[in-house]
Amino acid sequence: MKNSGSIIASEIINEWRKESYFKELYKRKKERERVINMNYIIMCGGKYDTFKKPKSLSIINGETLLERTIRLLRKNGIENIAISATDKIFDNYGVPRLEHNNTFKFENGKVEGYWIDAYYPTEKPVIYLHGDVYYSESAIKKIIELNPKVNTFIGNEIARNPEHKNWGEPFGWIIVDQNKFRKAIEETKKLQDEGKLERGYALSWELYRVMNGTDPNYMLIDDNNYLSIDDETIDIDFPWQIEELNNKIRSLNGDKK
């Protein structure tokens, strides 16, 4: 027979377990609310003379990059999705299009405007996803589940196809402090205007380096405020990559065509 002391101790332990259980449930509930209420903007602006249509509309495995990103977000319960673009063709994808006057062009080797103006201005925390990226399912899940306290760059340091690329690839941003992000954008644009960027114009890497207060011409991560996606996720830089990726997927699916 248990004595009164052991019974009381057992009751205390059971109450503690119940309290811990409900605390964990509450924690999961709040995390799910954060995930669901976060805003996601897929960036689909800009013009490139090497592509006949917007890169985000490149077809991979029977669906556009844009459709795939939207599908994967919704698969994870995300509905607060919008597209940032000027072209009205993007009105047909079942999510709001944010009219954005991004005048960036890269034609005949010449740059016009600022690429980093592609980040649609908003005062709310937001996750910007690059429209020309083929995201893996695990990458989307990893982005959604991360809850950073500071602005965080999404990308990898070494491209997955090193025989074709010898640089890292940017995939997007998780922005919790829009004021700091906007200041970094303006500072980076100033460096572009002053001719202080070796590339000649600013892309995500320069913005990331400026955000961290480091050399914008050093095209590597510095392990600060960085979410590494080290899988088959890849951004599309050249038209031939579309066919290559489709061939790779067909091969993995056992399709010999």
TISE-685502 format. One record per residue (C-alpha): z, x, y. Coordinates in pm, whole numbers, always signed. Example, Ala and Ser with C-alpha at 12.3 -4.5 7.8 and 13.67 -1.06 7.14 Angstrom:
BEGIN
> +780  +1230  -450
> +714  +1367  -106
//
This chain:
BEGIN
> +0  +0  +0
> -93  +129  +342
> +188  +175  +586
> +177  +19  +932
> +84  +350  +1089
> -232  +394  +882
> -330  +31  +944
> -298  +76  +1319
> -497  +401  +1303
> -769  +228  +1102
> -788  -54  +1356
> -815  +198  +1641
> -1099  +378  +1464
> -1282  +51  +1400
> -1247  -51  +1765
> -1373  +292  +1874
> -1672  +259  +1643
> -1750  -88  +1783
> -1722  +42  +2138
> -1947  +339  +2059
> -2196  +107  +1891
> -2221  -126  +2191
> -2238  +168  +2431
> -2532  +303  +2231
> -2699  -39  +2234
> -2655  -60  +2611
> -2791  +292  +2654
> -3101  +207  +2448
> -3148  -119  +2641
> -3136  +61  +2977
> -3375  +328  +2852
> -3618  +62  +2731
> -3599  -111  +3070
> -3673  +222  +3241
> -3973  +281  +3017
> -4113  -69  +3061
> -4059  -77  +3439
> -4215  +263  +3507
> -4551  +253  +3684
> -4854  +426  +3534
> -5162  +513  +3739
> -5473  +641  +3563
> -5680  +855  +3799
> -6053  +781  +3773
> -6196  +898  +4104
> -6414  +1192  +4204
> -6780  +1274  +4143
> -6929  +1560  +3941
> -7297  +1649  +3926
> -7270  +1749  +3558
> -7182  +1393  +3453
> -7408  +1087  +3488
> -7107  +854  +3500
> -6732  +887  +3569
> -6574  +1123  +3319
> -6310  +865  +3229
> -6589  +644  +3092
> -6699  +907  +2841
> -6707  +748  +2495
> -6496  +911  +2225
> -6479  +755  +1880
> -6622  +424  +2001
> -6410  +372  +2312
> -6396  +523  +2658
> -6123  +769  +2751
> -5991  +507  +2993
> -5980  +234  +2726
> -5801  +469  +2487
> -5533  +559  +2744
> -5472  +193  +2830
> -5458  +101  +2460
> -5206  +374  +2377
> -4983  +281  +2671
> -4982  -85  +2569
> -4913  +13  +2208
> -4588  +162  +2339
> -4497  -151  +2535
> -4627  -37  +2874
> -4787  -303  +3094
> -4738  -166  +3448
> -5077  +8  +3441
> -5327  +52  +3724
> -5645  +250  +3785
> -5693  +460  +4097
> -6063  +458  +4187
> -6316  +360  +4454
> -6591  +252  +4214
> -6582  -124  +4143
> -6700  -59  +3788
> -6330  -5  +3712
> -6255  -371  +3789
> -6357  -454  +3431
> -6079  -293  +3230
> -5804  -554  +3238
> -5569  -373  +3475
> -5553  -365  +3858
> -5776  -120  +4041
> -5608  +51  +4335
> -5871  +100  +4606
> -5841  +463  +4696
> -6050  +647  +4949
> -6080  +977  +4764
> -6393  +1150  +4895
> -6379  +1451  +4662
> -6717  +1564  +4534
> -6828  +1864  +4330
> -7205  +1883  +4346
> -7447  +2175  +4329
> -7155  +2416  +4321
> -7017  +2284  +4650
> -6686  +2111  +4708
> -6631  +1829  +4953
> -6288  +1684  +5027
> -5961  +1736  +4840
> -5928  +1684  +4468
> -5552  +1638  +4499
> -5604  +1331  +4717
> -5674  +1162  +4383
> -5300  +1097  +4348
> -5274  +743  +4480
> -5000  +728  +4747
> -4700  +513  +4657
> -4332  +523  +4741
> -4225  +431  +4388
> -4164  +664  +4093
> -4484  +683  +3893
> -4656  +861  +3609
> -5005  +980  +3700
> -5236  +1025  +3404
> -5569  +1203  +3445
> -5854  +973  +3351
> -6067  +1244  +3191
> -5812  +1332  +2923
> -5826  +1247  +2554
> -5455  +1185  +2488
> -5310  +1197  +2141
> -5077  +916  +2036
> -4787  +1161  +2018
> -4863  +1291  +2368
> -4845  +943  +2521
> -4519  +876  +2338
> -4375  +1208  +2455
> -4471  +1135  +2818
> -4321  +786  +2804
> -3993  +897  +2649
> -3923  +1186  +2886
> -3679  +1094  +3161
> -3683  +1387  +3404
> -3463  +1414  +3711
> -3727  +1611  +3902
> -4104  +1590  +3945
> -4259  +1718  +3623
> -4608  +1854  +3553
> -4777  +1753  +3226
> -5015  +1993  +3053
> -5045  +2288  +2821
> -5063  +2659  +2881
> -5324  +2752  +2622
> -5625  +2532  +2558
> -5664  +2395  +2206
> -6023  +2522  +2191
> -5981  +2885  +2300
> -6335  +2972  +2198
> -6452  +2745  +2481
> -6163  +2759  +2728
> -5939  +3045  +2826
> -5716  +2846  +3058
> -5444  +2585  +3031
> -5517  +2219  +3084
> -5344  +1975  +3323
> -5290  +1619  +3203
> -5084  +1451  +3476
> -4751  +1420  +3657
> -4422  +1237  +3623
> -4310  +1177  +3981
> -3955  +1072  +4062
> -3947  +1206  +4419
> -4258  +1089  +4603
> -4150  +1244  +4933
> -4136  +1594  +4785
> -4464  +1534  +4602
> -4647  +1423  +4918
> -4516  +1724  +5112
> -4642  +1956  +4837
> -4985  +1788  +4849
> -5012  +1840  +5226
> -4898  +2201  +5196
> -5155  +2266  +4922
> -5434  +2107  +5127
> -5340  +2334  +5416
> -5375  +2639  +5191
> -5722  +2514  +5093
> -5820  +2468  +5459
> -5697  +2818  +5542
> -5899  +2974  +5259
> -5590  +3105  +5081
> -5679  +2975  +4736
> -5877  +3205  +4508
> -6050  +2908  +4348
> -6161  +2792  +4692
> -6011  +2446  +4650
> -5694  +2296  +4507
> -5655  +2133  +4168
> -5345  +2037  +3969
> -5247  +2394  +3892
> -5230  +2496  +4259
> -5030  +2185  +4340
> -4789  +2257  +4055
> -4732  +2612  +4175
> -4679  +2501  +4535
> -4433  +2237  +4415
> -4231  +2512  +4246
> -4254  +2747  +4544
> -4452  +3009  +4351
> -4788  +3183  +4391
> -5058  +2910  +4387
> -5317  +3161  +4264
> -5125  +3236  +3944
> -5272  +2992  +3693
> -4990  +2989  +3438
> -4679  +2780  +3390
> -4342  +2922  +3487
> -4128  +2707  +3253
> -3990  +2498  +3539
> -4049  +2123  +3570
> -4312  +2130  +3296
> -4377  +1903  +2999
> -4583  +2091  +2742
> -4829  +1890  +2532
> -4927  +2120  +2249
> -5155  +1914  +2030
> -5516  +1788  +2020
> -5488  +1637  +2370
> -5768  +1779  +2582
> -5928  +1717  +2918
> -6304  +1687  +2944
> -6460  +1947  +3172
> -6816  +1959  +3039
> -7056  +1701  +2888
> -7099  +1898  +2566
> -6727  +1856  +2493
> -6785  +1482  +2441
> -7027  +1537  +2153
> -6811  +1815  +2011
> -6500  +1595  +2010
> -6688  +1304  +1853
> -6822  +1535  +1580
> -6473  +1666  +1513
> -6332  +1313  +1480
> -6617  +1206  +1251
> -6553  +1512  +1035
> -6183  +1430  +1010
> -6274  +1073  +914
> -6508  +1198  +644
> -6821  +1079  +823
> -7111  +1319  +760
> -7341  +1166  +1022
//
